[in-house]
Amino acid sequence: MRIRKADAADLVEIQTLLRANGLPVDDVTGLLIEGFLVAEDTDGSIVGSAGLEPLGSSVLLRSLAVASEIRGTGVARELVARLEENARSLGRLEVWLLTSTAERFFEVVGYERISRGEAPGNVRLCRQFAVLCPSTAACMRKRLLPNSFPYVNERPQSR
Ligand SMILES: CC(C)(COP(=O)(O)OP(=O)(O)OC[C@H]1O[C@@H](n2cnc3c(N)ncnc32)[C@H](O)[C@@H]1OP(=O)(O)O)[C@@H](O)C(=O)NCCC(=O)NCCS
């Protein structure tokens, strides 16, 4: 199993995985999946997906699904960690998401529940929030630390 960036040829397989897991596919296009990662099995089939959708200075984490046969093996944790790295390298340090089914998983990987009203406007207005996810879905956020803290290990010089 390896995790790699999605490409246009993966679109149908990603949509099939999302549908099988009850996740929205209406807006999952070739353009959107440029921000996706996939987990690929040794036979080349796609067994996991997750993506970032840029929303102004924030980012939406979405379309996280792992095939039932390989759940519990850390694939989702790895996909989320890799996407967070990507968000960091884009300089976006707030990751938002909506979930009806995986709130506990996201808590385990460091997300906290926030009321929808507290999400920034560009997040509230995105299609997932406005149209695709039920209003009962939990809204969650993680604040990422920047890539480097140049001074974090430095003590003030004593004179
Ligand atoms: C949620 C989902 C992606 C988790 O995938 P996974 O690969 O099994 O998760 P991992 O193996 O990486 O789990 C990482 C950690 O979260 C925990 N975890 C995973 N799923 C969990 C759940 N449903 N409830 C509570 N904890 C969970 C694991 O125990 C593990 O903890 P540990 O490392 O301390 O042992 C998978 O169950 C799934 O595809 N569900 C259907 C689609 C879905 O609901 N997607 C979310 C849409 S927003």
The ligand as a Gaussian input file, in Angstrom:
#p B3LYP/6-31G(d) Opt

LIG

0 1
 C      -13.237000       7.126000       9.286000
 C      -12.297000       6.278000       8.456000
 C      -11.750000       7.093000       7.313000
 C      -11.134000       5.786000       9.372000
 O      -10.221000       5.053000       8.555000
 P       -9.115000       4.059000       9.164000
 O       -8.068000       3.868000       8.125000
 O       -9.762000       2.857000       9.690000
 O       -8.533000       4.894000      10.393000
 P       -7.095000       4.648000      11.064000
 O       -6.790000       3.195000      11.018000
 O       -6.090000       5.587000      10.449000
 O       -7.369000       5.114000      12.556000
 C       -6.574000       6.069000      13.217000
 C       -7.030000       6.145000      14.643000
 O       -8.400000       6.549000      14.728000
 C       -9.174000       5.555000      15.388000
 N      -10.438000       5.424000      14.672000
 C      -10.594000       5.101000      13.379000
 N      -11.907000       5.091000      13.063000
 C      -12.551000       5.422000      14.191000
 C      -13.909000       5.580000      14.515000
 N      -14.881000       5.418000      13.603000
 N      -14.233000       5.904000      15.793000
 C      -13.255000       6.069000      16.716000
 N      -11.944000       5.949000      16.462000
 C      -11.603000       5.616000      15.222000
 C       -8.365000       4.283000      15.302000
 O       -8.655000       3.431000      16.388000
 C       -6.954000       4.805000      15.360000
 O       -6.563000       5.114000      16.679000
 P       -5.137000       4.579000      17.235000
 O       -4.110000       5.006000      16.210000
 O       -5.020000       5.269000      18.543000
 O       -5.319000       3.106000      17.285000
 C      -12.999000       5.006000       7.890000
 O      -13.674000       4.364000       8.948000
 C      -14.024000       5.306000       6.779000
 O      -13.671000       5.354000       5.597000
 N      -15.298000       5.490000       7.146000
 C      -16.359000       5.726000       6.149000
 C      -16.261000       7.071000       5.472000
 C      -16.275000       8.225000       6.451000
 O      -17.045000       8.240000       7.417000
 N      -15.418000       9.227000       6.166000
 C      -15.340000      10.440000       6.920000
 C      -15.998000      11.499000       6.099000
 S      -15.729000      13.119000       6.713000

